[in-house]
């Protein structure tokens, strides 16, 4: 049996350790440098999404809380509340958590939804980002159910091959509508 010397085993191990330590330090510094910009970009995307889900709003309030959930009020030019914007998520997507922003008018109707984060299967679950799917919620109030065909009132046509995704998005929208009820004292 051959004996290994420190030069054959120890030196390569130390070199590999040093390379890994240097790479880790570089990644940590890069993260510290880029994190503020990433957070600012996410904040700007969220502000833009608010305007998409309630396009009639002139401005939005600062964040408010209802229990452990946060929301913002959509305001007209005179500062009157014309609706609410809720950010909710469902961990039950096929590819993981789906984060949704939902606009709800003051009278409890969905004004729009925007998908903030989704990691579903391309060509199937990712179709939830399409307006044809998202617009099924607009103009309705009350909680939604997902069906595979012939949707009726407050029913959402499931995406073909992506019923799990459709259900997860619907769950997040329904959660927003429940928060709306809490915020407004039961809705109208």
Residue pairs with C-beta under 8 A, 6 or more apart in sequence:
45 116
46 87
46 101
46 116
47 60
49 101
49 114
49 116
50 57
50 60
50 72
50 74
50 85
50 101
50 103
51 57
52 103
52 112
52 114
53 85
53 101
53 102
53 103
53 111
53 112
53 113
53 114
54 74
54 82
54 83
54 85
54 103
54 105
54 111
54 112
55 111
55 112
56 74
56 76
56 82
56 83
56 111
57 74
57 75
57 76
57 82
57 83
58 75
58 76
58 77
59 75
59 79
60 72
60 73
60 74
60 75
60 85
61 72
61 73
61 75
62 72
63 70
63 71
63 72
64 70
64 71
64 72
64 73
64 183
65 71
66 179
66 182
66 183
67 182
69 86
69 88
69 179
70 87
71 84
71 85
71 86
71 87
71 179
71 183
72 84
72 85
73 81
73 83
73 84
73 85
74 81
74 82
74 83
74 84
74 85
74 103
75 81
75 82
76 82
81 106
82 105
82 106
83 103
83 104
83 105
83 106
83 111
84 103
84 104
84 106
84 180
84 183
84 184
85 101
85 102
85 103
85 104
86 101
86 102
86 104
86 175
86 176
86 179
86 180
87 99
87 100
87 101
87 102
87 116
88 99
88 100
88 102
88 172
88 173
88 175
88 176
88 179
89 97
89 98
89 99
89 100
89 117
89 172
90 97
90 98
90 100
90 168
90 169
90 171
90 172
90 175
91 97
92 164
92 167
92 168
92 171
93 118
93 119
93 120
93 125
93 164
93 165
93 168
93 169
94 120
94 121
94 125
94 162
94 164
94 165
94 168
95 118
95 119
95 120
95 121
95 125
96 119
97 117
97 119
98 115
98 117
98 118
98 120
98 128
98 165
98 168
98 169
98 172
99 115
99 116
99 117
99 118
99 172
100 113
100 114
100 115
100 116
100 169
100 172
100 173
100 176
101 113
101 114
101 115
101 116
102 110
102 112
102 113
102 137
102 172
102 173
102 176
102 177
103 110
103 111
103 112
103 113
104 110
104 111
104 176
104 177
104 180
105 111
106 184
106 188
107 141
107 188
108 141
108 142
108 177
108 180
108 181
108 184
108 187
108 188
109 139
109 140
109 141
110 137
110 138
110 139
110 140
110 141
110 173
110 177
111 138
112 134
112 137
112 138
113 134
113 137
113 138
113 169
113 173
114 134
115 128
115 129
115 134
115 169
118 125
118 126
118 128
118 129
118 165
120 126
120 128
120 162
120 165
121 162
121 165
124 159
124 160
124 161
124 162
124 165
125 159
125 162
125 164
125 165
127 133
127 159
127 162
128 134
128 159
128 162
128 165
128 166
128 169
133 159
133 166
133 169
136 151
136 156
136 157
137 144
137 156
137 173
140 153
140 154
141 177
141 187
142 154
142 177
143 154
143 174
143 177
143 178
144 154
144 155
144 156
144 170
144 173
144 174
145 154
145 155
145 156
145 170
146 155
146 156
146 158
146 163
146 166
146 167
146 170
147 155
147 156
147 157
147 158
148 157
148 158
148 163
149 157
151 157
156 166
156 170
157 166
158 166
158 167
159 165
159 166
180 187
181 187
